[in-house]
Amino acid sequence: MASNLVDIISSLTLIMSEETERLSARERGKDLAELAAVKIRLTGLLEGELARLNRTQPGWADTMDEDTKEGLSGGLIALGAASASNAAVLERQIDLSVELMAAFEAEARRISKSRAETYSASGILAPIDPATPISINSEY
């Protein structure tokens, strides 16, 4: 019962740690997408197993022996640490991507200098600044 839970938690911890290491080393490639898919699948398995245990065996955690409780507790602590570091690296990567896209947009606007003006209802020329289209290479 709980051994399956510990196995899932251990696997999820390893996957998150590996993803964090690769992102920190700035590795790119299809492997990261596969790691993310496995992480999502393991998270679903963990949630499903917990829901099943709570539904079929209410109070299952109280019936575990001390060794199993310690194993589960240690696994959850390791998972929490791996999750926190993984979240920090992912947040940093997302912020970097947003900043990089803003820099690309600003440079494209500067280069194109496509400023336009339109008449307002009162007859005054008002500047409009339409978004400059940006082509993205999805491989990077």
N, C-alpha and C positions, 0 to 999 in steps of 0.2 A: 504494500500500500504506500507507505511513505518512502520506500526505497526508489520507486518510480519517480516520485516527486523530487527526491535528492538528485537523481540522474538527470532529470530535465533541468534543474537549477544549475548543476555543474556544467552541463553542456552550454546553457545560455550564458553563464559567466565566462566560459572559454571563448565563445564566439564574440561577446562584447569586448573582451580584452584584446583579442586579435584585431578586431575592427579599429579599436582605439589606437593600437600600435601602428597599424598601417596608415591610418589618417594622420597620426602624429609624424610619421616618416614621410608624409606627402606622397604616398604611393597611390597611383591611379590604376584603373583598369576594371575589367569585368568582374574580378574577384570581389570587389567591394559590393557590387550589386548582389552577388550571390550570398555574401555574408549577411547583408541586410535582409534578404529573403529568408535565410535560415533563422535569423534572429526573430523575425516576425512569426515564422512557423513555430518556433520553440516557445515564444511568448503565448501564442494561442494554445499550445499544448499544456503549458503551465496553468493558464487560466481555466482551461477545460478540466484538467485533473483536479484542481482545487474545487471547482464547482461540483464535480462529480462526487468527490469525497464529502463535501459539506451536505450534499443532497442525500447520498446513500448512507453515510455514516456520521450523523451529527455528533460532534464532540470527539472526532477521530484523533485530534491532537492530544487530548487528555489520556488516551489509551496507549500512547507510544511509550516504549521503554526509554530509559535515560540516554543510552547510546544513540538511539535513533533521533531523539530530541536534540542532542548535541550536534549530530551530523546535519540535521535540518537547520538548526540555528546557525551553525557555522557557514553552511551553504547560502543561507539568506543574507548573512552579513557580507560575505564575499560578493554576492550578486548585487547588493546595495552599493558597495564600493565600486564595482565594475560599471554599474549603471551610472553612477555619478560622474566618473571620469569619462565615460562614453558620451554622456549628454554634454559635458563641457567641451569636448573636442568637436562634436557635431555642431554645437551652437557657434563655436569659433569659425568652423568651416562655412556655415550658412551666413554669418555676418560678413566674412571675407568675400563671399560670392556676391552679396548685396552691394558691398562697397565697390567691388570691381565692376559690377554692372553699372553703377552710378557713374563711375569714372569713364567707362566706355560711352555712356550716353552723353556726358558733358563734353567729351572730346569730339564725338560725332556732331553735336550741335555747334561746337566751336568751328569745326572744319566746314560744315555745310553752310553755316551762317544763314540759315533759312528762316529769317524773321519775316513775318507777314503782318499786315495791318488790315483791319476791317472797320467799317463804319458802324458806329453805335447808333442807337435810336435817336440820340440828340444830334447826330451829324458829326461827331468828333471821331477822329481816327484813333482807334485803340489797338495797341499791339497784341497780337496773339502769338503764342509760342507752341506750335504743335509738336508732338513727340516725333523725334527723328527715328525712322525705322532702323533697327539694328539686326544684323544677321548673326546668328549664333552657331558656332561649331559645337554640336552636341557631344562630340567625342571627348572634349575636355571639360 
